Amino acid sequence: DIIKLGFRQTSPTPGMVDTEARIYGIRRPFLGFLKVTVFFEDNVASDEILVNEVLRENGKRMGILGRKQMLLPHVRDYRFRSVIIHFEDFFHLFALPYRESEHLGVFTEPPKTLNNGVLINTKSSEDPVKKVIQHRTAKGELLDYKKYAPGDDIRRIIWKNYARSRELTVRIHDRTFPYVSHINVLASFYDASPTGGQPLPLKDLLLDIYKEKIRQVIDAIIEQGFSVRFFVDQSIEQHYQLDEYQQMLYSVSAAKWQSGLSIEQFMKDRYYELHKGSTVLLFSSFCPIQSLEQLQNGRPLDVNLAFYNATKTLDLSKPPSILKRILFTDAFEPLEFAKREKTAPKTVKFIKQNDAAIESLLDRYRQSVIEI
């Protein structure tokens, strides 16, 4: 391998990422430059990295290297398709490219945010044998003799207690019940918007925010002392050796909007893995109301719904003032700019109408939901 690309962090957050390009076995050309460009699988190219420093390993000169911050704006798995080296002369009269195929990459993980915790219903366990030795407490209660009819077993208990304490009231002491061993977290990326399957900057930005919300839920559950089994509604190819927690974050990062597997079918496919356990089902504003109605008919009782309301995100994005537009060339925030693209209004309209329908459906079924 002639070219090696390295990153300061294994899984950085989106933004400017410190990158190092190493080229082995060559020297910097006399009166010339070497520049490296990375091409990703979606044919997007990075900025050029100027390679002009001597590379030494174990005291030996091995080649040359260059460092630069590379922009990785979204939460996703960035796969490298190829790397191009440009040999360019000092006067920019000619450039000789060299291509090396790279099948590596780097993934950006959702930023970690502070949260107020997520309350999860934990009445059942997937398997009683797997219950952990961790308990919650139920408060005791007073049982009065006069509240029970003759022949009730409780009366005999009270009389036995009376024989010892001369009181016709007995206290049932605090009891403990085991928690479930884990919580299943299902993340649906189902997209039924008019532009489903088509690239749209607005949807890319909302996807980043949704992924951040999913991490917030995972972290909140883990902080409450539960282990998490995480599922997404699409196949995720494994490219990295990661621990269990990082693997969950990678699955979130690599997921995309998809229009092939509806949320109710997603639940049906996982039914036998989930029907005895506590579950959190996450969905977004792109999930159609028809799918949620079908889900309500066959949904297990011990499922907590978590809803990302994209309308609230869109409402927080406001256009800049006239003065700011005059003084600055990029006055618009990325989300506000994306809302103004030609194909975006249809998606914005769908989101707002669908969110109103979802809230109405949840009210009609008197269904509590975790809003993320």
Secondary structure, DSSP 8 states (H G I E B T S, - for coil): --EEEEESSSS--SEEEEEEEEEES----TTEEEEEEEEETTS-B---EE--EEEEETTEEEEEEEEEEEEE-SSSEEEEEEEEEEEEETTSS-EEEEEEE---EEE------------------S-GGG--S-EEEE--EEEEGGGS-TT-HHHHHHHHHHHHHS-SEEEE--EEEE--SEEEEEE--B--STTTTS--HHHHHHHHHHHHHHHHHHHHHHHTT-EEEEEESS-----S---HHHHHHHHHHH---BSSS-HHHHHHHTHHHHTTSEEEEEEETTS-HHHHHHHHHH--SSEEEEEE-HHHHHHH-----HHHHHH-TT-S-HHHHHHTSTTHHHHHHHHHHHHHHHHHHHHHTT--EEE-
